[in-house]
Amino acid sequence: MPDSAAAHAAPRRILVAGASGAGKTTLARRIADAAGLPYQEIDALYHGPDWTPRPSFVDEVDAFTAQAGWVTEWQYEPVRDRLAERAQLLVFLDYSRTRVMRQVIARTVRRRLRREELWNGNVEPPLHTILTDPEHIVRWAWRTHGTRAALVEEAAARIPGLEVVRLRHPRAAEAWLRLTFTSAG
């Protein structure tokens, strides 16, 4: 029988959802730090050298989410359902397309100009590939921006115990983070 303190305890299995470029990774890291939970960047598990999917991806996601507490981003079709089923909380960064595109473009340009290594030796491709590659991250963010809400709503309907927090602006995310993790500890 759960006591009221346990029923109101801060969640320990947390996903952060949103369009590419919304700030999922940044917020997920901050949640993990504030909550004292392990964090795993899901892109690092997914992308192998030369942007190829890693064969161990699903097994590594399973191992990470078998822990009592964790934080990661909610993405990648092969694991999206299992992540939602294992999570207690899904934080949805439902930011405007304008904000997301500004963020993803700035991030992509910065990473490319600095030749930042992302995961497993990968770097952003040359900037001109936005015009030639239909899967370029900027084009992907534009194309998929409007699809995230339906995925979140479907998961919430399918998984009754999954709490969803929808944040529509970075100021709302800051306020939620401060309220949730400074008053929970």
C-alpha positions as CSV (number, residue, x, y, z in Angstrom):
1,M,0.0,0.0,0.0
2,P,1.6,3.3,-1.1
3,D,1.9,6.0,1.4
4,S,1.1,9.6,0.5
5,A,4.8,10.6,0.5
6,A,5.6,7.9,-2.0
7,A,2.6,8.9,-4.1
8,H,3.9,12.5,-4.3
9,A,7.6,11.7,-4.8
10,A,9.4,13.2,-7.7
11,P,9.4,10.8,-10.8
12,R,12.5,8.7,-11.3
13,R,12.0,7.5,-14.9
14,I,11.8,10.6,-17.1
15,L,11.6,11.2,-20.9
16,V,12.0,14.5,-22.6
17,A,10.1,14.8,-26.0
18,G,10.0,17.5,-28.6
19,A,11.1,18.3,-32.1
20,S,14.7,18.0,-33.2
21,G,16.4,21.2,-32.0
22,A,13.8,22.0,-29.2
23,G,16.3,21.4,-26.4
24,K,15.5,17.9,-25.3
25,T,19.1,17.0,-24.5
26,T,19.8,20.2,-22.6
27,L,16.7,19.8,-20.5
28,A,17.2,16.1,-19.9
29,R,20.7,16.7,-18.6
30,R,19.4,19.5,-16.3
31,I,16.6,17.2,-15.0
32,A,19.1,14.4,-14.3
33,D,21.4,16.8,-12.5
34,A,18.6,18.3,-10.4
35,A,17.0,14.9,-9.6
36,G,20.3,13.1,-9.1
37,L,19.4,10.5,-11.7
38,P,21.6,8.9,-14.4
39,Y,21.3,10.4,-17.8
40,Q,22.0,8.8,-21.2
41,E,22.0,10.7,-24.4
42,I,20.0,8.5,-26.7
43,D,21.7,9.8,-29.8
44,A,25.0,8.4,-28.6
45,L,23.4,5.0,-28.3
46,Y,21.8,5.2,-31.7
47,H,24.5,6.7,-34.0
48,G,27.5,4.6,-34.9
49,P,30.4,5.7,-37.1
50,D,29.3,7.4,-40.4
51,W,25.8,8.0,-38.9
52,T,24.9,4.3,-39.2
53,P,22.5,2.9,-36.6
54,R,24.3,0.8,-34.0
55,P,23.2,-2.9,-33.8
56,S,23.4,-2.8,-30.0
57,F,21.0,0.2,-29.8
58,V,17.8,-1.6,-28.5
59,D,19.8,-3.8,-26.1
60,E,21.6,-0.7,-24.7
61,V,18.3,1.2,-24.3
62,D,16.8,-1.8,-22.5
63,A,19.8,-2.1,-20.1
64,F,19.7,1.7,-19.3
65,T,16.0,1.8,-18.7
66,A,16.1,-1.4,-16.5
67,Q,17.5,0.9,-13.8
68,A,15.2,2.2,-11.0
69,G,15.8,5.8,-12.2
70,W,16.9,7.5,-15.4
71,V,16.5,10.4,-17.8
72,T,16.8,10.3,-21.6
73,E,15.2,11.8,-24.7
74,W,12.1,10.3,-26.3
75,Q,12.9,9.4,-29.9
76,Y,13.7,6.6,-32.3
77,E,10.9,4.4,-33.5
78,P,12.5,1.1,-32.5
79,V,12.4,2.0,-28.8
80,R,9.8,4.8,-28.6
81,D,7.0,2.5,-27.2
82,R,9.1,0.7,-24.7
83,L,10.6,4.0,-23.4
84,A,7.1,5.4,-22.8
85,E,5.9,2.2,-21.2
86,R,8.8,2.3,-18.7
87,A,8.7,6.1,-18.0
88,Q,6.7,7.7,-15.2
89,L,6.9,11.2,-16.7
90,L,7.1,12.5,-20.2
91,V,8.1,16.2,-20.5
92,F,7.0,17.6,-23.9
93,L,8.8,20.6,-25.2
94,D,6.0,21.9,-27.4
95,Y,7.8,25.0,-28.7
96,S,6.8,27.0,-31.8
97,R,8.2,26.0,-35.1
98,T,9.9,29.4,-35.3
99,R,11.7,28.9,-32.0
100,V,12.7,25.3,-32.9
101,M,14.0,26.2,-36.3
102,R,16.0,29.1,-35.0
103,Q,17.5,26.8,-32.4
104,V,18.2,23.9,-34.7
105,I,19.8,26.1,-37.4
106,A,22.0,27.9,-34.9
107,R,23.1,24.6,-33.3
108,T,23.8,23.0,-36.7
109,V,25.9,25.9,-37.9
110,R,27.8,26.1,-34.7
111,R,28.6,22.4,-34.7
112,R,29.6,22.5,-38.3
113,L,31.8,25.5,-38.0
114,R,33.5,24.2,-34.9
115,R,33.7,20.7,-36.3
116,E,32.3,19.4,-33.0
117,E,32.4,15.7,-32.7
118,L,28.9,14.5,-31.8
119,W,28.7,10.7,-31.4
120,N,31.1,8.0,-32.3
121,G,33.3,10.3,-34.5
122,N,30.4,11.9,-36.4
123,V,30.3,15.6,-37.2
124,E,27.6,17.7,-38.9
125,P,27.8,17.4,-42.7
126,P,28.8,20.4,-44.8
127,L,26.1,23.2,-44.6
128,H,25.3,23.0,-48.3
129,T,23.8,19.5,-47.7
130,I,20.7,21.2,-46.3
131,L,19.8,21.7,-50.0
132,T,20.7,18.2,-51.2
133,D,19.9,15.8,-48.3
134,P,16.2,15.4,-47.6
135,E,17.2,13.8,-44.2
136,H,19.4,16.8,-43.2
137,I,18.6,17.7,-39.5
138,V,17.2,21.1,-40.4
139,R,14.9,19.7,-43.0
140,W,14.0,16.8,-40.7
141,A,13.1,19.3,-37.9
142,W,10.9,21.3,-40.2
143,R,9.1,18.2,-41.6
144,T,8.5,16.5,-38.2
145,H,7.8,19.5,-36.0
146,G,4.0,19.1,-36.2
147,T,4.0,15.3,-35.6
148,R,5.3,15.3,-32.0
149,A,2.1,16.3,-30.3
150,A,0.2,13.4,-31.8
151,L,2.9,10.9,-30.6
152,V,2.7,12.3,-27.1
153,E,-1.1,12.2,-27.1
154,E,-1.1,8.6,-28.3
155,A,1.4,7.5,-25.6
156,A,-0.6,9.3,-22.9
157,A,-3.9,7.6,-24.1
158,R,-2.2,4.2,-24.3
159,I,-0.3,4.3,-21.0
160,P,-2.6,5.4,-18.2
161,G,0.1,5.9,-15.6
162,L,2.3,8.1,-17.8
163,E,2.2,11.7,-16.6
164,V,2.7,14.3,-19.3
165,V,3.9,17.8,-18.8
166,R,3.6,20.0,-21.8
167,L,5.8,23.1,-21.9
168,R,5.3,25.7,-24.6
169,H,8.2,28.0,-23.9
170,P,11.7,27.8,-22.4
171,R,10.5,30.1,-19.5
172,A,7.8,27.5,-18.7
173,A,10.5,24.8,-18.8
174,E,12.7,26.8,-16.4
175,A,9.8,27.4,-14.0
176,W,8.7,23.8,-14.1
177,L,12.3,22.5,-13.5
178,R,12.7,24.9,-10.5
179,L,9.3,24.0,-9.0
180,T,9.6,20.3,-9.6
181,F,13.1,19.6,-8.4
182,T,13.8,22.2,-5.8
183,S,10.6,21.5,-3.9
184,A,10.8,17.7,-4.3
185,G,14.2,17.2,-2.6
